[in-house]
Amino acid sequence: MTWREKISALEAADWSLTAIANAIGSSPSAVSELKQGRSKNPRYQQAVLLDALYRRECKPVTKRKAA
């Protein structure tokens, strides 16, 4: 999953770019650059925090098998 997809999923979960930026210690413009694909590699700590935020807030929907 790309950074763009993770940020979009967080936005779909009602996170603003500003809230995402605050949660990972970055600026809204840096998060926007990632989302737009203008920047592909966030700083290590921000990447770790963004991934953790995504995993915590955007639980994957799994399909259940019919019983």
PDBQT receptor file of N, H, CA, C and O in Angstrom, charges set to zero:
ATOM      1  N   MET A   1       0.845  -1.176   0.000  1.00  0.00    +0.000 N 
ATOM      2  CA  MET A   1       0.000   0.000   0.000  1.00  0.00    +0.000 C 
ATOM      3  C   MET A   1       0.890   1.239   0.000  1.00  0.00    +0.000 C 
ATOM      4  O   MET A   1       1.875   1.301   0.736  1.00  0.00    +0.000 OA
ATOM      5  N   THR A   2       0.546   2.208  -0.815  1.00  0.00    +0.000 N 
ATOM      6  H   THR A   2      -0.254   2.157  -1.412  1.00  0.00    +0.000 HD
ATOM      7  CA  THR A   2       1.358   3.423  -0.934  1.00  0.00    +0.000 C 
ATOM      8  C   THR A   2       1.012   4.417   0.177  1.00  0.00    +0.000 C 
ATOM      9  O   THR A   2      -0.002   4.289   0.863  1.00  0.00    +0.000 OA
ATOM     10  N   TRP A   3       1.893   5.411   0.327  1.00  0.00    +0.000 N 
ATOM     11  H   TRP A   3       2.716   5.515  -0.230  1.00  0.00    +0.000 HD
ATOM     12  CA  TRP A   3       1.613   6.475   1.309  1.00  0.00    +0.000 C 
ATOM     13  C   TRP A   3       0.333   7.204   0.924  1.00  0.00    +0.000 C 
ATOM     14  O   TRP A   3      -0.471   7.562   1.784  1.00  0.00    +0.000 OA
ATOM     15  N   ARG A   4       0.153   7.417  -0.364  1.00  0.00    +0.000 N 
ATOM     16  H   ARG A   4       0.806   7.126  -1.063  1.00  0.00    +0.000 HD
ATOM     17  CA  ARG A   4      -1.053   8.094  -0.849  1.00  0.00    +0.000 C 
ATOM     18  C   ARG A   4      -2.303   7.333  -0.414  1.00  0.00    +0.000 C 
ATOM     19  O   ARG A   4      -3.270   7.934   0.053  1.00  0.00    +0.000 OA
ATOM     20  N   GLU A   5      -2.280   6.024  -0.567  1.00  0.00    +0.000 N 
ATOM     21  H   GLU A   5      -1.494   5.535  -0.946  1.00  0.00    +0.000 HD
ATOM     22  CA  GLU A   5      -3.438   5.200  -0.189  1.00  0.00    +0.000 C 
ATOM     23  C   GLU A   5      -3.670   5.224   1.319  1.00  0.00    +0.000 C 
ATOM     24  O   GLU A   5      -4.814   5.257   1.770  1.00  0.00    +0.000 OA
ATOM     25  N   LYS A   6      -2.608   5.209   2.088  1.00  0.00    +0.000 N 
ATOM     26  H   LYS A   6      -1.677   5.182   1.722  1.00  0.00    +0.000 HD
ATOM     27  CA  LYS A   6      -2.750   5.255   3.550  1.00  0.00    +0.000 C 
ATOM     28  C   LYS A   6      -3.327   6.593   3.995  1.00  0.00    +0.000 C 
ATOM     29  O   LYS A   6      -4.209   6.640   4.852  1.00  0.00    +0.000 OA
ATOM     30  N   ILE A   7      -2.832   7.672   3.417  1.00  0.00    +0.000 N 
ATOM     31  H   ILE A   7      -2.116   7.635   2.721  1.00  0.00    +0.000 HD
ATOM     32  CA  ILE A   7      -3.350   9.000   3.785  1.00  0.00    +0.000 C 
ATOM     33  C   ILE A   7      -4.804   9.131   3.353  1.00  0.00    +0.000 C 
ATOM     34  O   ILE A   7      -5.617   9.671   4.102  1.00  0.00    +0.000 OA
ATOM     35  N   SER A   8      -5.146   8.655   2.177  1.00  0.00    +0.000 N 
ATOM     36  H   SER A   8      -4.485   8.216   1.568  1.00  0.00    +0.000 HD
ATOM     37  CA  SER A   8      -6.529   8.711   1.708  1.00  0.00    +0.000 C 
ATOM     38  C   SER A   8      -7.445   7.889   2.609  1.00  0.00    +0.000 C 
ATOM     39  O   SER A   8      -8.572   8.298   2.890  1.00  0.00    +0.000 OA
ATOM     40  N   ALA A   9      -6.965   6.733   3.062  1.00  0.00    +0.000 N 
ATOM     41  H   ALA A   9      -6.050   6.401   2.834  1.00  0.00    +0.000 HD
ATOM     42  CA  ALA A   9      -7.761   5.902   3.967  1.00  0.00    +0.000 C 
ATOM     43  C   ALA A   9      -7.977   6.614   5.303  1.00  0.00    +0.000 C 
ATOM     44  O   ALA A   9      -9.063   6.538   5.878  1.00  0.00    +0.000 OA
ATOM     45  N   LEU A  10      -6.957   7.296   5.790  1.00  0.00    +0.000 N 
ATOM     46  H   LEU A  10      -6.076   7.357   5.322  1.00  0.00    +0.000 HD
ATOM     47  CA  LEU A  10      -7.103   8.061   7.030  1.00  0.00    +0.000 C 
ATOM     48  C   LEU A  10      -8.108   9.195   6.843  1.00  0.00    +0.000 C 
ATOM     49  O   LEU A  10      -8.925   9.454   7.726  1.00  0.00    +0.000 OA
ATOM     50  N   GLU A  11      -8.050   9.864   5.703  1.00  0.00    +0.000 N 
ATOM     51  H   GLU A  11      -7.386   9.653   4.985  1.00  0.00    +0.000 HD
ATOM     52  CA  GLU A  11      -9.025  10.923   5.430  1.00  0.00    +0.000 C 
ATOM     53  C   GLU A  11     -10.440  10.346   5.382  1.00  0.00    +0.000 C 
ATOM     54  O   GLU A  11     -11.383  10.972   5.865  1.00  0.00    +0.000 OA
ATOM     55  N   ALA A  12     -10.587   9.171   4.810  1.00  0.00    +0.000 N 
ATOM     56  H   ALA A  12      -9.821   8.662   4.418  1.00  0.00    +0.000 HD
ATOM     57  CA  ALA A  12     -11.902   8.525   4.766  1.00  0.00    +0.000 C 
ATOM     58  C   ALA A  12     -12.389   8.164   6.168  1.00  0.00    +0.000 C 
ATOM     59  O   ALA A  12     -13.590   8.027   6.402  1.00  0.00    +0.000 OA
ATOM     60  N   ALA A  13     -11.448   8.013   7.095  1.00  0.00    +0.000 N 
ATOM     61  H   ALA A  13     -10.472   8.125   6.905  1.00  0.00    +0.000 HD
ATOM     62  CA  ALA A  13     -11.787   7.724   8.492  1.00  0.00    +0.000 C 
ATOM     63  C   ALA A  13     -11.902   9.023   9.298  1.00  0.00    +0.000 C 
ATOM     64  O   ALA A  13     -11.783   9.018  10.523  1.00  0.00    +0.000 OA
ATOM     65  N   ASP A  14     -12.134  10.127   8.596  1.00  0.00    +0.000 N 
ATOM     66  H   ASP A  14     -12.231  10.132   7.601  1.00  0.00    +0.000 HD
ATOM     67  CA  ASP A  14     -12.361  11.453   9.201  1.00  0.00    +0.000 C 
ATOM     68  C   ASP A  14     -11.125  12.106   9.815  1.00  0.00    +0.000 C 
ATOM     69  O   ASP A  14     -11.249  12.898  10.749  1.00  0.00    +0.000 OA
ATOM     70  N   TRP A  15      -9.949  11.787   9.310  1.00  0.00    +0.000 N 
ATOM     71  H   TRP A  15      -9.848  11.144   8.551  1.00  0.00    +0.000 HD
ATOM     72  CA  TRP A  15      -8.730  12.468   9.720  1.00  0.00    +0.000 C 
ATOM     73  C   TRP A  15      -8.416  13.550   8.693  1.00  0.00    +0.000 C 
ATOM     74  O   TRP A  15      -8.411  13.278   7.492  1.00  0.00    +0.000 OA
ATOM     75  N   SER A  16      -8.158  14.760   9.145  1.00  0.00    +0.000 N 
ATOM     76  H   SER A  16      -8.162  14.981  10.120  1.00  0.00    +0.000 HD
ATOM     77  CA  SER A  16      -7.737  15.833   8.237  1.00  0.00    +0.000 C 
ATOM     78  C   SER A  16      -6.224  15.739   8.024  1.00  0.00    +0.000 C 
ATOM     79  O   SER A  16      -5.521  15.081   8.791  1.00  0.00    +0.000 OA
ATOM     80  N   LEU A  17      -5.739  16.395   6.991  1.00  0.00    +0.000 N 
ATOM     81  H   LEU A  17      -6.310  16.930   6.368  1.00  0.00    +0.000 HD
ATOM     82  CA  LEU A  17      -4.289  16.419   6.764  1.00  0.00    +0.000 C 
ATOM     83  C   LEU A  17      -3.565  17.049   7.948  1.00  0.00    +0.000 C 
ATOM     84  O   LEU A  17      -2.467  16.625   8.309  1.00  0.00    +0.000 OA
ATOM     85  N   THR A  18      -4.181  18.062   8.548  1.00  0.00    +0.000 N 
ATOM     86  H   THR A  18      -5.073  18.407   8.254  1.00  0.00    +0.000 HD
ATOM     87  CA  THR A  18      -3.587  18.718   9.715  1.00  0.00    +0.000 C 
ATOM     88  C   THR A  18      -3.507  17.752  10.893  1.00  0.00    +0.000 C 
ATOM     89  O   THR A  18      -2.488  17.698  11.581  1.00  0.00    +0.000 OA
ATOM     90  N   ALA A  19      -4.570  16.991  11.130  1.00  0.00    +0.000 N 
ATOM     91  H   ALA A  19      -5.398  17.034  10.571  1.00  0.00    +0.000 HD
ATOM     92  CA  ALA A  19      -4.572  16.026  12.228  1.00  0.00    +0.000 C 
ATOM     93  C   ALA A  19      -3.541  14.925  11.991  1.00  0.00    +0.000 C 
ATOM     94  O   ALA A  19      -2.846  14.511  12.919  1.00  0.00    +0.000 OA
ATOM     95  N   ILE A  20      -3.442  14.454  10.754  1.00  0.00    +0.000 N 
ATOM     96  H   ILE A  20      -4.006  14.790  10.000  1.00  0.00    +0.000 HD
ATOM     97  CA  ILE A  20      -2.443  13.438  10.414  1.00  0.00    +0.000 C 
ATOM     98  C   ILE A  20      -1.046  14.003  10.667  1.00  0.00    +0.000 C 
ATOM     99  O   ILE A  20      -0.206  13.353  11.288  1.00  0.00    +0.000 OA
ATOM    100  N   ALA A  21      -0.812  15.218  10.180  1.00  0.00    +0.000 N 
ATOM    101  H   ALA A  21      -1.495  15.746   9.676  1.00  0.00    +0.000 HD
ATOM    102  CA  ALA A  21       0.493  15.860  10.351  1.00  0.00    +0.000 C 
ATOM    103  C   ALA A  21       0.841  16.005  11.831  1.00  0.00    +0.000 C 
ATOM    104  O   ALA A  21       1.967  15.712  12.232  1.00  0.00    +0.000 OA
ATOM    105  N   ASN A  22      -0.104  16.449  12.634  1.00  0.00    +0.000 N 
ATOM    106  H   ASN A  22      -1.019  16.687  12.308  1.00  0.00    +0.000 HD
ATOM    107  CA  ASN A  22       0.142  16.597  14.071  1.00  0.00    +0.000 C 
ATOM    108  C   ASN A  22       0.467  15.259  14.718  1.00  0.00    +0.000 C 
ATOM    109  O   ASN A  22       1.331  15.181  15.591  1.00  0.00    +0.000 OA
ATOM    110  N   ALA A  23      -0.221  14.209  14.294  1.00  0.00    +0.000 N 
ATOM    111  H   ALA A  23      -0.923  14.272  13.585  1.00  0.00    +0.000 HD
ATOM    112  CA  ALA A  23      -0.021  12.880  14.878  1.00  0.00    +0.000 C 
ATOM    113  C   ALA A  23       1.353  12.297  14.550  1.00  0.00    +0.000 C 
ATOM    114  O   ALA A  23       1.883  11.490  15.313  1.00  0.00    +0.000 OA
ATOM    115  N   ILE A  24       1.930  12.702  13.418  1.00  0.00    +0.000 N 
ATOM    116  H   ILE A  24       1.499  13.357  12.797  1.00  0.00    +0.000 HD
ATOM    117  CA  ILE A  24       3.224  12.133  13.025  1.00  0.00    +0.000 C 
ATOM    118  C   ILE A  24       4.374  13.133  13.155  1.00  0.00    +0.000 C 
ATOM    119  O   ILE A  24       5.501  12.839  12.759  1.00  0.00    +0.000 OA
ATOM    120  N   GLY A  25       4.092  14.303  13.705  1.00  0.00    +0.000 N 
ATOM    121  H   GLY A  25       3.176  14.543  14.026  1.00  0.00    +0.000 HD
ATOM    122  CA  GLY A  25       5.146  15.299  13.906  1.00  0.00    +0.000 C 
ATOM    123  C   GLY A  25       5.644  15.921  12.620  1.00  0.00    +0.000 C 
ATOM    124  O   GLY A  25       6.841  16.151  12.448  1.00  0.00    +0.000 OA
ATOM    125  N   SER A  26       4.718  16.192  11.722  1.00  0.00    +0.000 N 
ATOM    126  H   SER A  26       3.746  16.005  11.862  1.00  0.00    +0.000 HD
ATOM    127  CA  SER A  26       5.071  16.752  10.420  1.00  0.00    +0.000 C 
ATOM    128  C   SER A  26       4.204  17.975  10.155  1.00  0.00    +0.000 C 
ATOM    129  O   SER A  26       3.423  18.391  11.011  1.00  0.00    +0.000 OA
ATOM    130  N   SER A  27       4.347  18.540   8.978  1.00  0.00    +0.000 N 
ATOM    131  H   SER A  27       4.981  18.202   8.283  1.00  0.00    +0.000 HD
ATOM    132  CA  SER A  27       3.509  19.673   8.597  1.00  0.00    +0.000 C 
ATOM    133  C   SER A  27       2.411  19.189   7.649  1.00  0.00    +0.000 C 
ATOM    134  O   SER A  27       2.588  18.195   6.946  1.00  0.00    +0.000 OA
ATOM    135  N   PRO A  28       1.272  19.896   7.631  1.00  0.00    +0.000 N 
ATOM    136  CA  PRO A  28       0.220  19.522   6.679  1.00  0.00    +0.000 C 
ATOM    137  C   PRO A  28       0.710  19.553   5.233  1.00  0.00    +0.000 C 
ATOM    138  O   PRO A  28       0.284  18.735   4.418  1.00  0.00    +0.000 OA
ATOM    139  N   SER A  29       1.594  20.481   4.913  1.00  0.00    +0.000 N 
ATOM    140  H   SER A  29       1.940  21.145   5.575  1.00  0.00    +0.000 HD
ATOM    141  CA  SER A  29       2.091  20.552   3.534  1.00  0.00    +0.000 C 
ATOM    142  C   SER A  29       2.938  19.327   3.190  1.00  0.00    +0.000 C 
ATOM    143  O   SER A  29       2.888  18.845   2.058  1.00  0.00    +0.000 OA
ATOM    144  N   ALA A  30       3.716  18.817   4.149  1.00  0.00    +0.000 N 
ATOM    145  H   ALA A  30       3.757  19.208   5.068  1.00  0.00    +0.000 HD
ATOM    146  CA  ALA A  30       4.521  17.616   3.900  1.00  0.00    +0.000 C 
ATOM    147  C   ALA A  30       3.617  16.402   3.683  1.00  0.00    +0.000 C 
ATOM    148  O   ALA A  30       3.894  15.566   2.823  1.00  0.00    +0.000 OA
ATOM    149  N   VAL A  31       2.539  16.305   4.462  1.00  0.00    +0.000 N 
ATOM    150  H   VAL A  31       2.314  16.984   5.162  1.00  0.00    +0.000 HD
ATOM    151  CA  VAL A  31       1.586  15.206   4.297  1.00  0.00    +0.000 C 
ATOM    152  C   VAL A  31       0.892  15.331   2.942  1.00  0.00    +0.000 C 
ATOM    153  O   VAL A  31       0.680  14.331   2.255  1.00  0.00    +0.000 OA
ATOM    154  N   SER A  32       0.543  16.548   2.562  1.00  0.00    +0.000 N 
ATOM    155  H   SER A  32       0.716  17.360   3.120  1.00  0.00    +0.000 HD
ATOM    156  CA  SER A  32      -0.081  16.782   1.268  1.00  0.00    +0.000 C 
ATOM    157  C   SER A  32       0.858  16.392   0.125  1.00  0.00    +0.000 C 
ATOM    158  O   SER A  32       0.422  15.807  -0.867  1.00  0.00    +0.000 OA
ATOM    159  N   GLU A  33       2.144  16.715   0.265  1.00  0.00    +0.000 N 
ATOM    160  H   GLU A  33       2.498  17.190   1.071  1.00  0.00    +0.000 HD
ATOM    161  CA  GLU A  33       3.127  16.336  -0.757  1.00  0.00    +0.000 C 
ATOM    162  C   GLU A  33       3.187  14.814  -0.925  1.00  0.00    +0.000 C 
ATOM    163  O   GLU A  33       3.273  14.309  -2.044  1.00  0.00    +0.000 OA
ATOM    164  N   LEU A  34       3.141  14.095   0.192  1.00  0.00    +0.000 N 
ATOM    165  H   LEU A  34       3.071  14.505   1.102  1.00  0.00    +0.000 HD
ATOM    166  CA  LEU A  34       3.116  12.627   0.129  1.00  0.00    +0.000 C 
ATOM    167  C   LEU A  34       1.863  12.140  -0.582  1.00  0.00    +0.000 C 
ATOM    168  O   LEU A  34       1.918  11.255  -1.435  1.00  0.00    +0.000 OA
ATOM    169  N   LYS A  35       0.740  12.731  -0.219  1.00  0.00    +0.000 N 
ATOM    170  H   LYS A  35       0.695  13.451   0.474  1.00  0.00    +0.000 HD
ATOM    171  CA  LYS A  35      -0.540  12.309  -0.798  1.00  0.00    +0.000 C 
ATOM    172  C   LYS A  35      -0.575  12.566  -2.304  1.00  0.00    +0.000 C 
ATOM    173  O   LYS A  35      -1.115  11.757  -3.060  1.00  0.00    +0.000 OA
ATOM    174  N   GLN A  36      -0.013  13.666  -2.734  1.00  0.00    +0.000 N 
ATOM    175  H   GLN A  36       0.426  14.322  -2.120  1.00  0.00    +0.000 HD
ATOM    176  CA  GLN A  36      -0.022  14.021  -4.148  1.00  0.00    +0.000 C 
ATOM    177  C   GLN A  36       1.056  13.280  -4.943  1.00  0.00    +0.000 C 
ATOM    178  O   GLN A  36       1.083  13.351  -6.171  1.00  0.00    +0.000 OA
ATOM    179  N   GLY A  37       1.936  12.576  -4.244  1.00  0.00    +0.000 N 
ATOM    180  H   GLY A  37       1.914  12.518  -3.246  1.00  0.00    +0.000 HD
ATOM    181  CA  GLY A  37       2.990  11.848  -4.932  1.00  0.00    +0.000 C 
ATOM    182  C   GLY A  37       4.197  12.696  -5.284  1.00  0.00    +0.000 C 
ATOM    183  O   GLY A  37       5.090  12.235  -5.995  1.00  0.00    +0.000 OA
ATOM    184  N   ARG A  38       4.238  13.928  -4.798  1.00  0.00    +0.000 N 
ATOM    185  H   ARG A  38       3.513  14.302  -4.221  1.00  0.00    +0.000 HD
ATOM    186  CA  ARG A  38       5.376  14.811  -5.089  1.00  0.00    +0.000 C 
ATOM    187  C   ARG A  38       6.587  14.443  -4.247  1.00  0.00    +0.000 C 
ATOM    188  O   ARG A  38       7.731  14.679  -4.635  1.00  0.00    +0.000 OA
ATOM    189  N   SER A  39       6.311  13.864  -3.095  1.00  0.00    +0.000 N 
ATOM    190  H   SER A  39       5.382  13.672  -2.780  1.00  0.00    +0.000 HD
ATOM    191  CA  SER A  39       7.368  13.356  -2.219  1.00  0.00    +0.000 C 
ATOM    192  C   SER A  39       7.050  11.894  -1.976  1.00  0.00    +0.000 C 
ATOM    193  O   SER A  39       5.938  11.557  -1.571  1.00  0.00    +0.000 OA
ATOM    194  N   LYS A  40       7.999  11.040  -2.215  1.00  0.00    +0.000 N 
ATOM    195  H   LYS A  40       8.903  11.314  -2.544  1.00  0.00    +0.000 HD
ATOM    196  CA  LYS A  40       7.728   9.606  -2.111  1.00  0.00    +0.000 C 
ATOM    197  C   LYS A  40       8.313   8.973  -0.853  1.00  0.00    +0.000 C 
ATOM    198  O   LYS A  40       7.909   7.875  -0.470  1.00  0.00    +0.000 OA
ATOM    199  N   ASN A  41       9.251   9.647  -0.213  1.00  0.00    +0.000 N 
ATOM    200  H   ASN A  41       9.579  10.539  -0.525  1.00  0.00    +0.000 HD
ATOM    201  CA  ASN A  41       9.942   9.063   0.934  1.00  0.00    +0.000 C 
ATOM    202  C   ASN A  41       9.908   9.991   2.144  1.00  0.00    +0.000 C 
ATOM    203  O   ASN A  41      10.703  10.927   2.230  1.00  0.00    +0.000 OA
ATOM    204  N   PRO A  42       9.000   9.740   3.073  1.00  0.00    +0.000 N 
ATOM    205  CA  PRO A  42       8.990  10.553   4.292  1.00  0.00    +0.000 C 
ATOM    206  C   PRO A  42      10.198  10.208   5.163  1.00  0.00    +0.000 C 
ATOM    207  O   PRO A  42      10.850   9.186   4.954  1.00  0.00    +0.000 OA
ATOM    208  N   ARG A  43      10.484  11.049   6.119  1.00  0.00    +0.000 N 
ATOM    209  H   ARG A  43       9.954  11.880   6.289  1.00  0.00    +0.000 HD
ATOM    210  CA  ARG A  43      11.550  10.748   7.070  1.00  0.00    +0.000 C 
ATOM    211  C   ARG A  43      11.185   9.470   7.815  1.00  0.00    +0.000 C 
ATOM    212  O   ARG A  43      10.009   9.139   7.974  1.00  0.00    +0.000 OA
ATOM    213  N   TYR A  44      12.205   8.765   8.264  1.00  0.00    +0.000 N 
ATOM    214  H   TYR A  44      13.159   9.034   8.135  1.00  0.00    +0.000 HD
ATOM    215  CA  TYR A  44      11.992   7.461   8.883  1.00  0.00    +0.000 C 
ATOM    216  C   TYR A  44      10.960   7.510  10.003  1.00  0.00    +0.000 C 
ATOM    217  O   TYR A  44      10.004   6.735   9.997  1.00  0.00    +0.000 OA
ATOM    218  N   GLN A  45      11.143   8.413  10.962  1.00  0.00    +0.000 N 
ATOM    219  H   GLN A  45      11.920   9.043  10.967  1.00  0.00    +0.000 HD
ATOM    220  CA  GLN A  45      10.236   8.480  12.115  1.00  0.00    +0.000 C 
ATOM    221  C   GLN A  45       8.812   8.803  11.674  1.00  0.00    +0.000 C 
ATOM    222  O   GLN A  45       7.857   8.239  12.208  1.00  0.00    +0.000 OA
ATOM    223  N   GLN A  46       8.664   9.692  10.717  1.00  0.00    +0.000 N 
ATOM    224  H   GLN A  46       9.440  10.149  10.283  1.00  0.00    +0.000 HD
ATOM    225  CA  GLN A  46       7.334  10.034  10.225  1.00  0.00    +0.000 C 
ATOM    226  C   GLN A  46       6.708   8.855   9.491  1.00  0.00    +0.000 C 
ATOM    227  O   GLN A  46       5.500   8.636   9.582  1.00  0.00    +0.000 OA
ATOM    228  N   ALA A  47       7.515   8.104   8.771  1.00  0.00    +0.000 N 
ATOM    229  H   ALA A  47       8.496   8.282   8.697  1.00  0.00    +0.000 HD
ATOM    230  CA  ALA A  47       7.007   6.917   8.068  1.00  0.00    +0.000 C 
ATOM    231  C   ALA A  47       6.512   5.882   9.073  1.00  0.00    +0.000 C 
ATOM    232  O   ALA A  47       5.448   5.292   8.888  1.00  0.00    +0.000 OA
ATOM    233  N   VAL A  48       7.281   5.665  10.130  1.00  0.00    +0.000 N 
ATOM    234  H   VAL A  48       8.145   6.144  10.280  1.00  0.00    +0.000 HD
ATOM    235  CA  VAL A  48       6.893   4.698  11.162  1.00  0.00    +0.000 C 
ATOM    236  C   VAL A  48       5.588   5.144  11.832  1.00  0.00    +0.000 C 
ATOM    237  O   VAL A  48       4.680   4.337  12.032  1.00  0.00    +0.000 OA
ATOM    238  N   LEU A  49       5.505   6.421  12.172  1.00  0.00    +0.000 N 
ATOM    239  H   LEU A  49       6.242   7.076  12.009  1.00  0.00    +0.000 HD
ATOM    240  CA  LEU A  49       4.310   6.926  12.838  1.00  0.00    +0.000 C 
ATOM    241  C   LEU A  49       3.094   6.928  11.917  1.00  0.00    +0.000 C 
ATOM    242  O   LEU A  49       1.986   6.627  12.361  1.00  0.00    +0.000 OA
ATOM    243  N   LEU A  50       3.283   7.260  10.644  1.00  0.00    +0.000 N 
ATOM    244  H   LEU A  50       4.183   7.504  10.283  1.00  0.00    +0.000 HD
ATOM    245  CA  LEU A  50       2.175   7.244   9.696  1.00  0.00    +0.000 C 
ATOM    246  C   LEU A  50       1.658   5.824   9.503  1.00  0.00    +0.000 C 
ATOM    247  O   LEU A  50       0.448   5.599   9.455  1.00  0.00    +0.000 OA
ATOM    248  N   ASP A  51       2.567   4.876   9.393  1.00  0.00    +0.000 N 
ATOM    249  H   ASP A  51       3.550   5.059   9.432  1.00  0.00    +0.000 HD
ATOM    250  CA  ASP A  51       2.161   3.481   9.246  1.00  0.00    +0.000 C 
ATOM    251  C   ASP A  51       1.412   3.002  10.493  1.00  0.00    +0.000 C 
ATOM    252  O   ASP A  51       0.396   2.316  10.377  1.00  0.00    +0.000 OA
ATOM    253  N   ALA A  52       1.901   3.357  11.675  1.00  0.00    +0.000 N 
ATOM    254  H   ALA A  52       2.725   3.915  11.769  1.00  0.00    +0.000 HD
ATOM    255  CA  ALA A  52       1.229   2.962  12.922  1.00  0.00    +0.000 C 
ATOM    256  C   ALA A  52      -0.150   3.604  13.028  1.00  0.00    +0.000 C 
ATOM    257  O   ALA A  52      -1.108   2.956  13.450  1.00  0.00    +0.000 OA
ATOM    258  N   LEU A  53      -0.251   4.864  12.649  1.00  0.00    +0.000 N 
ATOM    259  H   LEU A  53       0.527   5.390  12.306  1.00  0.00    +0.000 HD
ATOM    260  CA  LEU A  53      -1.543   5.557  12.677  1.00  0.00    +0.000 C 
ATOM    261  C   LEU A  53      -2.526   4.880  11.735  1.00  0.00    +0.000 C 
ATOM    262  O   LEU A  53      -3.684   4.653  12.088  1.00  0.00    +0.000 OA
ATOM    263  N   TYR A  54      -2.060   4.561  10.545  1.00  0.00    +0.000 N 
ATOM    264  H   TYR A  54      -1.119   4.744  10.259  1.00  0.00    +0.000 HD
ATOM    265  CA  TYR A  54      -2.912   3.871   9.575  1.00  0.00    +0.000 C 
ATOM    266  C   TYR A  54      -3.382   2.526  10.128  1.00  0.00    +0.000 C 
ATOM    267  O   TYR A  54      -4.569   2.205  10.060  1.00  0.00    +0.000 OA
ATOM    268  N   ARG A  55      -2.464   1.750  10.670  1.00  0.00    +0.000 N 
ATOM    269  H   ARG A  55      -1.500   2.011  10.726  1.00  0.00    +0.000 HD
ATOM    270  CA  ARG A  55      -2.824   0.430  11.195  1.00  0.00    +0.000 C 
ATOM    271  C   ARG A  55      -3.814   0.525  12.350  1.00  0.00    +0.000 C 
ATOM    272  O   ARG A  55      -4.696  -0.323  12.487  1.00  0.00    +0.000 OA
ATOM    273  N   ARG A  56      -3.669   1.561  13.184  1.00  0.00    +0.000 N 
ATOM    274  H   ARG A  56      -2.953   2.250  13.072  1.00  0.00    +0.000 HD
ATOM    275  CA  ARG A  56      -4.554   1.734  14.337  1.00  0.00    +0.000 C 
ATOM    276  C   ARG A  56      -5.936   2.238  13.925  1.00  0.00    +0.000 C 
ATOM    277  O   ARG A  56      -6.948   1.785  14.459  1.00  0.00    +0.000 OA
ATOM    278  N   GLU A  57      -5.976   3.165  12.987  1.00  0.00    +0.000 N 
ATOM    279  H   GLU A  57      -5.153   3.533  12.554  1.00  0.00    +0.000 HD
ATOM    280  CA  GLU A  57      -7.232   3.849  12.662  1.00  0.00    +0.000 C 
ATOM    281  C   GLU A  57      -7.989   3.260  11.476  1.00  0.00    +0.000 C 
ATOM    282  O   GLU A  57      -9.190   3.494  11.340  1.00  0.00    +0.000 OA
ATOM    283  N   CYS A  58      -7.326   2.515  10.631  1.00  0.00    +0.000 N 
ATOM    284  H   CYS A  58      -6.350   2.325  10.741  1.00  0.00    +0.000 HD
ATOM    285  CA  CYS A  58      -7.953   1.998   9.412  1.00  0.00    +0.000 C 
ATOM    286  C   CYS A  58      -7.884   0.480   9.413  1.00  0.00    +0.000 C 
ATOM    287  O   CYS A  58      -7.109  -0.125   8.672  1.00  0.00    +0.000 OA
ATOM    288  N   LYS A  59      -8.683  -0.103  10.233  1.00  0.00    +0.000 N 
ATOM    289  H   LYS A  59      -9.312   0.388  10.835  1.00  0.00    +0.000 HD
ATOM    290  CA  LYS A  59      -8.704  -1.556  10.323  1.00  0.00    +0.000 C 
ATOM    291  C   LYS A  59      -9.213  -2.126   9.012  1.00  0.00    +0.000 C 
ATOM    292  O   LYS A  59     -10.239  -1.677   8.503  1.00  0.00    +0.000 OA
ATOM    293  N   PRO A  60      -8.516  -3.104   8.460  1.00  0.00    +0.000 N 
ATOM    294  CA  PRO A  60      -8.960  -3.664   7.185  1.00  0.00    +0.000 C 
ATOM    295  C   PRO A  60     -10.291  -4.398   7.330  1.00  0.00    +0.000 C 
ATOM    296  O   PRO A  60     -10.567  -5.045   8.340  1.00  0.00    +0.000 OA
ATOM    297  N   VAL A  61     -11.083  -4.277   6.307  1.00  0.00    +0.000 N 
ATOM    298  H   VAL A  61     -10.858  -3.751   5.487  1.00  0.00    +0.000 HD
ATOM    299  CA  VAL A  61     -12.361  -4.978   6.280  1.00  0.00    +0.000 C 
ATOM    300  C   VAL A  61     -12.081  -6.359   5.712  1.00  0.00    +0.000 C 
ATOM    301  O   VAL A  61     -11.550  -6.499   4.610  1.00  0.00    +0.000 OA
ATOM    302  N   THR A  62     -12.442  -7.362   6.473  1.00  0.00    +0.000 N 
ATOM    303  H   THR A  62     -12.873  -7.248   7.368  1.00  0.00    +0.000 HD
ATOM    304  CA  THR A  62     -12.225  -8.719   6.006  1.00  0.00    +0.000 C 
ATOM    305  C   THR A  62     -13.552  -9.354   5.647  1.00  0.00    +0.000 C 
ATOM    306  O   THR A  62     -14.579  -9.093   6.275  1.00  0.00    +0.000 OA
ATOM    307  N   LYS A  63     -13.512 -10.170   4.651  1.00  0.00    +0.000 N 
ATOM    308  H   LYS A  63     -12.678 -10.382   4.141  1.00  0.00    +0.000 HD
ATOM    309  CA  LYS A  63     -14.720 -10.859   4.234  1.00  0.00    +0.000 C 
ATOM    310  C   LYS A  63     -14.908 -12.091   5.099  1.00  0.00    +0.000 C 
ATOM    311  O   LYS A  63     -13.956 -12.825   5.363  1.00  0.00    +0.000 OA
ATOM    312  N   ARG A  64     -16.123 -12.312   5.533  1.00  0.00    +0.000 N 
ATOM    313  H   ARG A  64     -16.896 -11.715   5.319  1.00  0.00    +0.000 HD
ATOM    314  CA  ARG A  64     -16.426 -13.494   6.318  1.00  0.00    +0.000 C 
ATOM    315  C   ARG A  64     -16.931 -14.592   5.414  1.00  0.00    +0.000 C 
ATOM    316  O   ARG A  64     -17.655 -14.346   4.450  1.00  0.00    +0.000 OA
ATOM    317  N   LYS A  65     -16.544 -15.785   5.736  1.00  0.00    +0.000 N 
ATOM    318  H   LYS A  65     -15.956 -15.984   6.519  1.00  0.00    +0.000 HD
ATOM    319  CA  LYS A  65     -17.048 -16.929   4.989  1.00  0.00    +0.000 C 
ATOM    320  C   LYS A  65     -18.435 -17.274   5.506  1.00  0.00    +0.000 C 
ATOM    321  O   LYS A  65     -18.706 -17.204   6.705  1.00  0.00    +0.000 OA
ATOM    322  N   ALA A  66     -19.297 -17.642   4.590  1.00  0.00    +0.000 N 
ATOM    323  H   ALA A  66     -19.078 -17.699   3.616  1.00  0.00    +0.000 HD
ATOM    324  CA  ALA A  66     -20.644 -18.042   4.985  1.00  0.00    +0.000 C 
ATOM    325  C   ALA A  66     -20.580 -19.329   5.795  1.00  0.00    +0.000 C 
ATOM    326  O   ALA A  66     -19.828 -20.250   5.477  1.00  0.00    +0.000 OA
ATOM    327  N   ALA A  67     -21.379 -19.367   6.835  1.00  0.00    +0.000 N 
ATOM    328  H   ALA A  67     -21.990 -18.618   7.093  1.00  0.00    +0.000 HD
ATOM    329  CA  ALA A  67     -21.374 -20.555   7.717  1.00  0.00    +0.000 C 
ATOM    330  C   ALA A  67     -22.139 -21.706   7.117  1.00  0.00    +0.000 C 
ATOM    331  O   ALA A  67     -22.230 -22.771   7.727  1.00  0.00    +0.000 OA
TER     332      ALA A  67
